[in-house]
Amino acid sequence: MNQQEIVRANDWSAEAFDTALGELSAQKHVWARLPVEERIALLQATKDSLLAIADDWVETAERGKQIPVGSPLEGEEWRSG
């Protein structure tokens, strides 16, 4: 997935999430048959993509949980995702 394909989670509807999860589930057997090297490469690409949106992810979680800016609880969001 490239940067243009990354869609902000808060822009998705419940139906879009359900569709994405269905597509993911449909490919689970493909994943299981991939060579370990390919799985490692895909997981590294996933990590890199997540790092690119980590700040937004944490800010969204903090807003959703109503964690005040500057609260020590912000650190928990960084640790747990």
C-alpha positions as CSV (number, residue, x, y, z in Angstrom):
1,M,0.0,0.0,0.0
2,N,1.4,3.4,-0.9
3,Q,0.8,6.7,0.8
4,Q,-2.0,7.6,-1.6
5,E,-3.9,4.5,-0.6
6,I,-3.8,5.1,3.1
7,V,-7.2,6.2,4.2
8,R,-7.8,7.8,7.6
9,A,-9.7,5.4,9.8
10,N,-12.1,8.1,11.0
11,D,-13.2,8.6,7.3
12,W,-14.4,5.0,7.1
13,S,-18.0,3.8,7.7
14,A,-18.9,0.7,9.5
15,E,-19.8,-0.9,6.1
16,A,-16.3,0.0,4.7
17,F,-14.7,-1.7,7.8
18,D,-16.8,-4.8,7.3
19,T,-15.9,-4.9,3.7
20,A,-12.2,-4.5,4.4
21,L,-12.3,-7.2,7.1
22,G,-14.1,-9.6,4.7
23,E,-11.5,-9.1,2.1
24,L,-8.7,-9.7,4.7
25,S,-10.4,-12.8,5.9
26,A,-10.8,-14.1,2.3
27,Q,-7.1,-13.9,1.9
28,K,-6.0,-15.7,5.0
29,H,-5.2,-18.9,3.2
30,V,-3.0,-17.0,0.7
31,W,-1.1,-15.5,3.7
32,A,-0.6,-18.9,5.2
33,R,1.0,-20.3,2.0
34,L,3.4,-17.4,1.5
35,P,7.1,-18.1,2.1
36,V,8.4,-16.7,5.3
37,E,10.6,-14.2,3.5
38,E,7.5,-12.7,1.8
39,R,5.6,-12.5,5.0
40,I,8.5,-10.7,6.7
41,A,8.7,-8.2,3.8
42,L,4.9,-7.5,4.0
43,L,5.1,-7.1,7.8
44,Q,8.0,-4.7,7.5
45,A,6.1,-2.7,4.9
46,T,3.1,-2.7,7.3
47,K,5.3,-1.4,10.1
48,D,6.6,1.4,7.9
49,S,3.1,2.4,6.9
50,L,2.0,2.4,10.5
51,L,4.9,4.5,11.6
52,A,3.9,7.1,8.9
53,I,0.5,7.5,10.6
54,A,1.4,6.9,14.2
55,D,0.9,10.5,15.4
56,D,-2.6,10.6,13.9
57,W,-3.5,7.2,15.3
58,V,-2.5,8.2,18.8
59,E,-4.3,11.6,18.5
60,T,-7.5,9.9,17.3
61,A,-7.3,7.4,20.2
62,E,-6.8,10.2,22.7
63,R,-9.8,12.2,21.3
64,G,-12.0,9.1,21.3
65,K,-11.1,8.3,24.9
66,Q,-11.2,12.0,25.9
67,I,-7.7,12.0,27.2
68,P,-6.6,15.5,28.0
69,V,-3.7,17.0,26.1
70,G,-0.6,16.8,28.2
71,S,-2.0,14.0,30.4
72,P,0.3,11.2,31.5
73,L,-2.2,8.9,29.9
74,E,-1.0,10.0,26.5
75,G,2.1,7.8,27.1
76,E,-0.2,4.8,27.4
77,E,-1.6,5.4,23.9
78,W,2.0,5.4,22.5
79,R,2.8,2.2,24.3
80,S,-0.4,0.3,23.5
81,G,-1.5,1.8,20.2
